Amino acid sequence: METSEATKAPTYDYEPVAEARGVAVHYGGIKAVDGVSLGLRPGNISGILGPNGSGKTTLLGALTRMVELTRGSVWCQGQDYSDVKSDRVITLGISRTFQTVRLLPERTVWDNIILSTDVVFKREGDKVEGLVKEAIARTGLEGLEKARPDELSYGMQRRVEIARAIAVQPRLLFLDEPTAGMSRKERTDISALMRNLRSEGLTQLIVEHDVGMMVETCDYLYAMNFGSLIAEGTPQDVVRNAAVQEAYLGKHGRHDA
């Protein structure tokens, strides 16, 4: 990883929960992410918009250390964690969900959630059980503790994944396309769940294709294209941005991209 520009900190009018500082991820001649800097506001829901191939999921992978950096650095509450292994990022208070459901189909909802706590809360049985019960209540899964994921709707499976992610009491939750493939009602319900978690103080970063959902859910948006940021600001300002409309929504500003 090149480090010549890795530690230069942007100036914010708030103390970021997490930051990307000049992050680049190159694969040979392909610049999947190329010099992106951003800071996540505490207690807010931030979102990243962009067409397929814009680099938004790669950036999320860099922030969760599942993708190696070519240049730049990532920070969490003033700590450079660029060299932290992906399976240890959770110990920094960072948790995430994935584009595809990653539940153990043969295990119960309870088991899927409690297994996620092992890295952070080893040998703290009583505490863990309380945290799992709390995560189930916060995500509306009461009564489904003994169900298997394959017995649940897709929307409820997503709730199990979110419950698993928040059971470790993260400071920051990354959500990779959390409403992809859902019905309109399911998307609305998940959006409401995210806003409830925000009201409890949980900072979140969402990568998502559903523009309407992002505008409804997020406090602040970033837009990417060709590996770089092309706009940032309030959701309304970003979706009205000419470069964003051309790159992501289409030249006529469609909201169905």
GICORGI-V761355 format. One record per residue. RES is the residue in three letters. SS is DSSP state (A for helix, B for strand, O for the rest). OMEGA is omega in whole degrees, 0 to 359 (999 if undefined). D_LAST is the distance of its C-alpha to the last C-alpha in whole Angstrom. Layout:
res->RES ss->SS omega->OMEGA d_last->D_LAST
res->RES ss->SS omega->OMEGA d_last->D_LAST
This chain:
res->MET ss->O omega->175 d_last->34
res->GLU ss->B omega->186 d_last->35
res->THR ss->O omega->187 d_last->36
res->SER ss->O omega->180 d_last->37
res->GLU ss->O omega->192 d_last->35
res->ALA ss->O omega->190 d_last->34
res->THR ss->O omega->179 d_last->36
res->LYS ss->O omega->186 d_last->35
res->ALA ss->O omega->172 d_last->34
res->PRO ss->O omega->178 d_last->31
res->THR ss->O omega->178 d_last->33
res->TYR ss->O omega->175 d_last->31
res->ASP ss->O omega->177 d_last->33
res->TYR ss->O omega->178 d_last->32
res->GLU ss->O omega->185 d_last->33
res->PRO ss->O omega->171 d_last->30
res->VAL ss->O omega->177 d_last->30
res->ALA ss->B omega->182 d_last->28
res->GLU ss->B omega->161 d_last->28
res->ALA ss->B omega->180 d_last->26
res->ARG ss->B omega->178 d_last->29
res->GLY ss->B omega->186 d_last->28
res->VAL ss->B omega->174 d_last->26
res->ALA ss->B omega->174 d_last->26
res->VAL ss->B omega->182 d_last->25
res->HIS ss->B omega->174 d_last->26
res->TYR ss->B omega->188 d_last->27
res->GLY ss->O omega->179 d_last->29
res->GLY ss->O omega->181 d_last->28
res->ILE ss->B omega->180 d_last->24
res->LYS ss->B omega->183 d_last->23
res->ALA ss->B omega->172 d_last->21
res->VAL ss->B omega->189 d_last->21
res->ASP ss->B omega->173 d_last->24
res->GLY ss->B omega->182 d_last->25
res->VAL ss->B omega->173 d_last->23
res->SER ss->B omega->176 d_last->25
res->LEU ss->B omega->178 d_last->24
res->GLY ss->B omega->182 d_last->26
res->LEU ss->O omega->183 d_last->25
res->ARG ss->O omega->180 d_last->27
res->PRO ss->O omega->177 d_last->29
res->GLY ss->O omega->180 d_last->28
res->ASN ss->O omega->169 d_last->24
res->ILE ss->B omega->175 d_last->21
res->SER ss->B omega->179 d_last->19
res->GLY ss->B omega->175 d_last->16
res->ILE ss->B omega->176 d_last->14
res->LEU ss->B omega->174 d_last->10
res->GLY ss->O omega->177 d_last->10
res->PRO ss->O omega->176 d_last->8
res->ASN ss->O omega->180 d_last->10
res->GLY ss->O omega->182 d_last->14
res->SER ss->O omega->178 d_last->14
res->GLY ss->O omega->186 d_last->16
res->LYS ss->A omega->179 d_last->15
res->THR ss->A omega->176 d_last->17
res->THR ss->A omega->177 d_last->20
res->LEU ss->A omega->177 d_last->20
res->LEU ss->A omega->177 d_last->20
res->GLY ss->A omega->177 d_last->23
res->ALA ss->A omega->181 d_last->25
res->LEU ss->A omega->178 d_last->25
res->THR ss->O omega->175 d_last->26
res->ARG ss->O omega->175 d_last->28
res->MET ss->O omega->178 d_last->27
res->VAL ss->O omega->180 d_last->26
res->GLU ss->O omega->179 d_last->29
res->LEU ss->O omega->169 d_last->29
res->THR ss->O omega->181 d_last->30
res->ARG ss->B omega->177 d_last->31
res->GLY ss->B omega->183 d_last->31
res->SER ss->B omega->176 d_last->31
res->VAL ss->B omega->188 d_last->30
res->TRP ss->B omega->175 d_last->32
res->CYS ss->B omega->180 d_last->32
res->GLN ss->O omega->176 d_last->34
res->GLY ss->O omega->181 d_last->36
res->GLN ss->B omega->175 d_last->37
res->ASP ss->B omega->180 d_last->35
res->TYR ss->O omega->183 d_last->34
res->SER ss->O omega->182 d_last->33
res->ASP ss->O omega->179 d_last->36
res->VAL ss->O omega->178 d_last->35
res->LYS ss->O omega->185 d_last->34
res->SER ss->A omega->182 d_last->31
res->ASP ss->A omega->178 d_last->33
res->ARG ss->A omega->180 d_last->35
res->VAL ss->A omega->181 d_last->32
res->ILE ss->A omega->180 d_last->33
res->THR ss->A omega->176 d_last->36
res->LEU ss->A omega->183 d_last->35
res->GLY ss->O omega->180 d_last->33
res->ILE ss->B omega->178 d_last->29
res->SER ss->B omega->183 d_last->28
res->ARG ss->B omega->167 d_last->24
res->THR ss->O omega->186 d_last->22
res->PHE ss->O omega->180 d_last->20
res->GLN ss->O omega->181 d_last->17
res->THR ss->O omega->180 d_last->20
res->VAL ss->O omega->182 d_last->22
res->ARG ss->O omega->178 d_last->26
res->LEU ss->O omega->176 d_last->28
res->LEU ss->O omega->189 d_last->32
res->PRO ss->O omega->183 d_last->32
res->GLU ss->O omega->180 d_last->36
res->ARG ss->O omega->181 d_last->36
res->THR ss->B omega->174 d_last->36
res->VAL ss->A omega->180 d_last->33
res->TRP ss->A omega->182 d_last->36
res->ASP ss->A omega->180 d_last->37
res->ASN ss->A omega->181 d_last->33
res->ILE ss->A omega->185 d_last->33
res->ILE ss->A omega->180 d_last->37
res->LEU ss->A omega->182 d_last->36
res->SER ss->O omega->186 d_last->34
res->THR ss->O omega->190 d_last->37
res->ASP ss->O omega->183 d_last->39
res->VAL ss->O omega->187 d_last->38
res->VAL ss->O omega->188 d_last->39
res->PHE ss->O omega->179 d_last->41
res->LYS ss->O omega->174 d_last->44
res->ARG ss->O omega->176 d_last->47
res->GLU ss->O omega->190 d_last->46
res->GLY ss->A omega->182 d_last->46
res->ASP ss->A omega->179 d_last->46
res->LYS ss->A omega->182 d_last->44
res->VAL ss->A omega->180 d_last->41
res->GLU ss->A omega->177 d_last->42
res->GLY ss->A omega->180 d_last->41
res->LEU ss->A omega->179 d_last->38
res->VAL ss->A omega->178 d_last->37
res->LYS ss->A omega->179 d_last->38
res->GLU ss->A omega->180 d_last->36
res->ALA ss->A omega->178 d_last->33
res->ILE ss->A omega->179 d_last->33
res->ALA ss->A omega->183 d_last->34
res->ARG ss->A omega->183 d_last->31
res->THR ss->O omega->175 d_last->28
res->GLY ss->O omega->182 d_last->30
res->LEU ss->O omega->181 d_last->31
res->GLU ss->O omega->181 d_last->35
res->GLY ss->O omega->181 d_last->37
res->LEU ss->O omega->185 d_last->34
res->GLU ss->O omega->184 d_last->36
res->LYS ss->O omega->179 d_last->38
res->ALA ss->O omega->173 d_last->35
res->ARG ss->B omega->180 d_last->34
res->PRO ss->A omega->182 d_last->30
res->ASP ss->A omega->175 d_last->30
res->GLU ss->A omega->185 d_last->31
res->LEU ss->O omega->172 d_last->28
res->SER ss->O omega->180 d_last->25
res->TYR ss->A omega->179 d_last->22
res->GLY ss->A omega->179 d_last->21
res->MET ss->A omega->175 d_last->25
res->GLN ss->A omega->177 d_last->25
res->ARG ss->A omega->177 d_last->22
res->ARG ss->A omega->178 d_last->25
res->VAL ss->A omega->179 d_last->27
res->GLU ss->A omega->179 d_last->25
res->ILE ss->A omega->177 d_last->25
res->ALA ss->A omega->178 d_last->29
res->ARG ss->A omega->182 d_last->30
res->ALA ss->A omega->184 d_last->28
res->ILE ss->A omega->180 d_last->30
res->ALA ss->O omega->180 d_last->33
res->VAL ss->O omega->178 d_last->34
res->GLN ss->O omega->181 d_last->34
res->PRO ss->O omega->169 d_last->31
res->ARG ss->O omega->188 d_last->31
res->LEU ss->B omega->180 d_last->27
res->LEU ss->B omega->174 d_last->25
res->PHE ss->B omega->181 d_last->22
res->LEU ss->B omega->182 d_last->19
res->ASP ss->B omega->181 d_last->17
res->GLU ss->O omega->186 d_last->14
res->PRO ss->O omega->181 d_last->16
res->THR ss->O omega->180 d_last->14
res->ALA ss->O omega->177 d_last->12
res->GLY ss->O omega->182 d_last->14
res->MET ss->O omega->171 d_last->15
res->SER ss->O omega->179 d_last->16
res->ARG ss->A omega->180 d_last->15
res->LYS ss->A omega->179 d_last->19
res->GLU ss->A omega->179 d_last->19
res->ARG ss->A omega->179 d_last->16
res->THR ss->A omega->180 d_last->18
res->ASP ss->A omega->179 d_last->21
res->ILE ss->A omega->176 d_last->20
res->SER ss->A omega->178 d_last->18
res->ALA ss->A omega->178 d_last->22
res->LEU ss->A omega->179 d_last->23
res->MET ss->A omega->179 d_last->22
res->ARG ss->A omega->175 d_last->23
res->ASN ss->A omega->179 d_last->26
res->LEU ss->A omega->176 d_last->27
res->ARG ss->A omega->181 d_last->26
res->SER ss->A omega->176 d_last->29
res->GLU ss->O omega->176 d_last->31
res->GLY ss->O omega->182 d_last->31
res->LEU ss->O omega->175 d_last->28
res->THR ss->B omega->183 d_last->26
res->GLN ss->B omega->172 d_last->23
res->LEU ss->B omega->183 d_last->20
res->ILE ss->B omega->164 d_last->16
res->VAL ss->B omega->188 d_last->14
res->GLU ss->O omega->179 d_last->11
res->HIS ss->O omega->184 d_last->7
res->ASP ss->O omega->185 d_last->7
res->VAL ss->A omega->180 d_last->7
res->GLY ss->A omega->179 d_last->10
res->MET ss->A omega->180 d_last->12
res->MET ss->A omega->179 d_last->12
res->VAL ss->A omega->181 d_last->13
res->GLU ss->A omega->191 d_last->16
res->THR ss->A omega->193 d_last->17
res->CYS ss->O omega->173 d_last->17
res->ASP ss->O omega->187 d_last->20
res->TYR ss->B omega->181 d_last->19
res->LEU ss->B omega->167 d_last->16
res->TYR ss->B omega->176 d_last->16
res->ALA ss->B omega->181 d_last->14
res->MET ss->B omega->169 d_last->14
res->ASN ss->B omega->180 d_last->14
res->PHE ss->O omega->174 d_last->17
res->GLY ss->O omega->183 d_last->18
res->SER ss->B omega->173 d_last->19
res->LEU ss->B omega->178 d_last->18
res->ILE ss->B omega->178 d_last->17
res->ALA ss->B omega->171 d_last->17
res->GLU ss->B omega->180 d_last->18
res->GLY ss->B omega->177 d_last->20
res->THR ss->O omega->180 d_last->19
res->PRO ss->A omega->181 d_last->15
res->GLN ss->A omega->180 d_last->16
res->ASP ss->A omega->183 d_last->17
res->VAL ss->A omega->183 d_last->15
res->VAL ss->A omega->175 d_last->12
res->ARG ss->A omega->182 d_last->14
res->ASN ss->O omega->185 d_last->15
res->ALA ss->A omega->180 d_last->15
res->ALA ss->A omega->179 d_last->14
res->VAL ss->A omega->179 d_last->11
res->GLN ss->A omega->180 d_last->10
res->GLU ss->A omega->185 d_last->11
res->ALA ss->A omega->189 d_last->10
res->TYR ss->A omega->185 d_last->7
res->LEU ss->A omega->185 d_last->5
res->GLY ss->O omega->187 d_last->8
res->LYS ss->O omega->181 d_last->11
res->HIS ss->O omega->174 d_last->11
res->GLY ss->O omega->178 d_last->9
res->ARG ss->O omega->179 d_last->7
res->HIS ss->O omega->180 d_last->6
res->ASP ss->O omega->182 d_last->4
res->ALA ss->O omega->999 d_last->0
